[in-house]
């Protein structure tokens, strides 16, 4: 059996794999974060050259709780409330069904942040029981307020005594309440033992003084006379 001689020079040793330098492996291309839209360097790049992240600005928000007995009225007059708040005040408004709250927020087109407080006062006035047209005065005019107090804040009355006091405030067919409203140029809502007055500061004081006198037992005729004399003096000053 013949054996061939093996040529050693035919075998070339394999070259060892060279390691890539760290400089070559570093990728300097920019990538865009899909969530924020901000460009930044990929992992391995220096953080000093990366641009700072944008900060979110939390918008102003107001929440107005809706009492259960006003759900149906809010649903019925929602468009009358929605339209002036969105179109004139340039605010964002929605009704949170789960929390039972009306939420108002400043939008990108809101000219003045004070509109947010006006919108919240407008919604609160409607939920207190005022008509939408009367509550709209809070959006259109300046220096209008809503003041709320209870009968027990004036005098502690219980049972039939409290019912008679509410009857004196309303009058037969609501005449007493209407007379106080017309003389003092205010709007009054009698909600059980709570009394809400909408108007300017000075007119609210006149109406409240007349209501307090009626709660304390003064006859309506005497209250009317005092109101007219005070109103006439105020008109002469103006």
C-alpha positions as a printed NumPy array, in Angstrom:
array([[  0.   ,   0.   ,   0.   ],
       [  1.524,   3.253,  -1.106],
       [  1.324,   6.365,   1.097],
       [  1.452,   9.841,  -0.422],
       [  3.535,  12.454,   1.226],
       [  1.386,  15.307,   2.636],
       [  2.466,  18.809,   1.671],
       [  2.436,  20.853,   4.835],
       [  2.49 ,  24.174,   2.956],
       [ -0.944,  23.449,   1.504],
       [ -2.567,  24.121,   4.859],
       [ -2.994,  27.837,   5.637],
       [ -3.896,  28.659,   9.235],
       [ -7.304,  30.336,   9.669],
       [ -7.327,  34.004,  10.549],
       [ -8.614,  34.877,  13.97 ],
       [-11.807,  36.937,  14.058],
       [-10.951,  40.502,  14.819],
       [-13.024,  42.328,  17.421],
       [-14.797,  45.444,  16.312],
       [-13.623,  48.536,  17.979],
       [-15.995,  50.33 ,  20.257],
       [-15.827,  53.345,  17.995],
       [-17.166,  51.412,  15.009],
       [-20.008,  49.776,  16.939],
       [-21.318,  53.063,  18.259],
       [-24.281,  54.16 ,  16.229],
       [-24.679,  57.89 ,  16.022],
       [-27.942,  57.973,  14.091],
       [-30.982,  59.69 ,  15.629],
       [-34.221,  57.906,  16.355],
       [-37.64 ,  59.392,  17.083],
       [-39.693,  58.366,  20.088],
       [-43.146,  57.534,  18.75 ],
       [-44.874,  58.385,  22.036],
       [-43.541,  61.916,  22.507],
       [-42.231,  62.74 ,  19.03 ],
       [-38.901,  63.884,  20.491],
       [-35.645,  62.969,  18.787],
       [-32.887,  61.387,  20.88 ],
       [-29.758,  59.233,  20.678],
       [-29.913,  55.466,  20.823],
       [-28.44 ,  53.497,  23.734],
       [-24.674,  53.868,  23.961],
       [-24.582,  57.533,  22.996],
       [-23.756,  60.213,  25.515],
       [-26.741,  61.658,  27.374],
       [-25.265,  65.148,  27.373],
       [-25.979,  65.574,  23.666],
       [-29.592,  64.382,  23.934],
       [-32.228,  67.165,  23.896],
       [-34.34 ,  67.661,  27.06 ],
       [-37.781,  66.075,  27.202],
       [-40.837,  68.264,  26.825],
       [-42.825,  68.94 ,  29.979],
       [-46.596,  68.524,  30.027],
       [-48.502,  71.555,  31.207],
       [-51.492,  70.562,  33.325],
       [-54.546,  72.528,  32.243],
       [-56.834,  74.264,  34.73 ],
       [-59.972,  72.314,  35.653],
       [-63.159,  73.029,  37.616],
       [-65.612,  70.378,  38.823],
       [-69.198,  71.167,  39.841],
       [-71.171,  68.443,  41.611],
       [-74.739,  67.922,  40.378],
       [-77.4  ,  67.283,  43.054],
       [-79.701,  64.332,  42.3  ],
       [-82.842,  66.464,  41.901],
       [-81.202,  68.525,  39.108],
       [-80.245,  65.647,  36.784],
       [-83.381,  65.909,  34.634],
       [-83.183,  69.718,  34.395],
       [-79.507,  69.546,  33.414],
       [-80.293,  67.012,  30.702],
       [-83.19 ,  69.104,  29.394],
       [-81.244,  72.404,  29.251],
       [-77.818,  70.979,  28.421],
       [-77.543,  72.641,  25.008],
       [-78.455,  76.043,  26.487],
       [-75.58 ,  75.602,  28.956],
       [-73.151,  74.04 ,  26.484],
       [-73.486,  76.666,  23.739],
       [-72.484,  79.863,  25.616],
       [-69.712,  78.111,  27.546],
       [-68.07 ,  76.708,  24.399],
       [-68.818,  79.392,  21.799],
       [-68.511,  82.582,  23.87 ],
       [-66.21 ,  81.635,  26.757],
       [-64.11 ,  79.25 ,  24.584],
       [-64.02 ,  76.592,  27.325],
       [-64.262,  72.804,  27.199],
       [-67.175,  71.282,  29.129],
       [-68.498,  67.785,  29.708],
       [-70.761,  65.882,  32.114],
       [-68.985,  63.039,  33.918],
       [-71.607,  60.324,  34.216],
       [-69.64 ,  58.242,  36.714],
       [-68.721,  61.054,  39.113],
       [-71.98 ,  62.986,  38.509],
       [-70.035,  66.206,  37.946],
       [-69.869,  68.923,  35.311],
       [-66.213,  69.429,  34.381],
       [-64.918,  72.627,  32.781],
       [-61.402,  73.032,  31.397],
       [-59.358,  75.756,  29.735],
       [-58.92 ,  75.126,  26.001],
       [-56.232,  76.275,  23.572],
       [-58.532,  79.064,  22.299],
       [-59.547,  80.423,  25.733],
       [-58.693,  84.159,  25.698],
       [-58.674,  84.651,  29.484],
       [-58.265,  82.152,  32.317],
       [-60.854,  84.136,  34.317],
       [-63.492,  82.7  ,  31.973],
       [-63.068,  79.366,  33.763],
       [-64.34 ,  80.79 ,  37.052],
       [-67.193,  82.571,  35.278],
       [-68.228,  79.343,  33.59 ],
       [-68.136,  77.454,  36.905],
       [-70.278,  80.154,  38.585],
       [-72.753,  79.974,  35.695],
       [-73.152,  76.203,  36.069],
       [-73.429,  76.474,  39.867],
       [-76.143,  79.128,  39.565],
       [-78.191,  76.883,  37.274],
       [-77.777,  73.896,  39.612],
       [-78.946,  76.074,  42.529],
       [-82.261,  76.524,  40.723],
       [-81.952,  79.739,  38.704],
       [-83.243,  79.876,  35.149],
       [-80.651,  79.588,  32.38 ],
       [-81.441,  83.101,  31.111],
       [-80.919,  84.57 ,  34.586],
       [-77.703,  82.611,  35.174],
       [-76.33 ,  83.84 ,  31.812],
       [-75.966,  87.289,  33.376],
       [-72.949,  85.91 ,  35.264],
       [-71.195,  85.429,  31.908],
       [-72.236,  88.721,  30.33 ],
       [-71.965,  91.165,  33.219],
       [-69.289,  91.909,  35.782],
       [-69.701,  92.206,  39.573],
       [-72.534,  89.684,  39.862],
       [-72.55 ,  87.083,  42.617],
       [-74.639,  84.285,  44.092],
       [-75.1  ,  84.311,  47.865],
       [-76.549,  81.346,  49.757],
       [-77.763,  81.152,  53.353],
       [-80.268,  79.16 ,  55.389],
       [-83.193,  80.149,  57.543],
       [-81.466,  78.77 ,  60.648],
       [-78.631,  81.26 ,  60.047],
       [-81.141,  84.035,  60.822],
       [-83.32 ,  82.349,  63.436],
       [-83.645,  78.785,  64.685],
       [-87.06 ,  77.577,  63.547],
       [-88.388,  74.028,  63.5  ],
       [-91.45 ,  72.239,  62.224],
       [-94.461,  74.405,  61.445],
       [-92.638,  77.599,  62.411],
       [-90.113,  77.03 ,  59.603],
       [-92.904,  76.211,  57.136],
       [-94.732,  79.442,  57.998],
       [-91.501,  81.424,  57.544],
       [-91.039,  79.93 ,  54.061],
       [-94.666,  80.827,  53.309],
       [-94.08 ,  84.44 ,  54.364],
       [-91.035,  84.617,  52.061],
       [-92.933,  83.293,  49.057],
       [-96.244,  85.042,  49.676],
       [-99.544,  84.19 ,  48.038],
       [-98.763,  82.974,  44.523],
       [-95.141,  84.048,  44.967],
       [-96.046,  87.744,  45.133],
       [-93.739,  88.598,  48.03 ],
       [-90.727,  86.996,  46.37 ],
       [-91.497,  88.694,  43.048],
       [-91.864,  92.082,  44.735],
       [-88.487,  91.782,  46.485],
       [-86.895,  90.705,  43.187],
       [-88.324,  93.632,  41.235],
       [-87.468,  96.281,  43.833],
       [-83.923,  95.069,  44.531],
       [-83.2  ,  93.949,  40.928],
       [-82.167,  90.47 ,  42.028],
       [-83.28 ,  86.881,  41.481],
       [-84.232,  84.695,  44.452],
       [-84.587,  80.914,  44.694],
       [-86.282,  79.316,  47.712],
       [-84.998,  75.743,  47.96 ],
       [-86.53 ,  74.296,  51.132],
       [-84.645,  75.994,  53.999],
       [-81.905,  77.367,  51.696],
       [-82.17 ,  80.759,  50.007],
       [-80.09 ,  81.698,  46.941],
       [-79.82 ,  85.337,  45.79 ],
       [-78.314,  86.39 ,  42.446],
       [-77.361,  90.026,  41.877],
       [-74.811,  92.729,  42.576],
       [-73.287,  93.061,  46.038],
       [-75.37 ,  96.074,  47.09 ],
       [-78.638,  94.657,  45.766],
       [-77.996,  91.316,  47.463],
       [-77.644,  93.13 ,  50.815],
       [-81.01 ,  94.855,  50.304],
       [-82.762,  91.624,  49.396],
       [-81.164,  89.741,  52.274],
       [-82.207,  92.4  ,  54.793],
       [-85.813,  92.196,  53.572],
       [-85.787,  88.386,  53.719],
       [-84.326,  88.396,  57.222],
       [-87.056,  90.765,  58.412],
       [-89.705,  88.429,  57.006],
       [-88.108,  85.422,  58.714],
       [-88.059,  87.301,  62.038],
       [-91.805,  87.939,  61.722],
       [-92.193,  91.43 ,  60.23 ],
       [-95.41 ,  91.917,  58.229],
       [-94.905,  92.058,  54.429],
       [-96.451,  95.55 ,  54.169],
       [-93.781,  96.994,  56.496],
       [-91.023,  95.219,  54.573],
       [-92.364,  96.586,  51.273],
       [-92.36 , 100.145,  52.633],
       [-88.775,  99.889,  53.859],
       [-87.655,  98.391,  50.547],
       [-89.236, 101.117,  48.444],
       [-87.766, 103.91 ,  50.553],
       [-84.273, 102.409,  50.396],
       [-84.565, 101.752,  46.651],
       [-85.708, 105.33 ,  45.986],
       [-82.734, 106.722,  47.949],
       [-80.353, 104.502,  45.981],
       [-81.821, 105.625,  42.648],
       [-81.4  , 109.29 ,  43.659],
       [-77.712, 108.646,  44.437],
       [-77.186, 107.021,  41.057]])
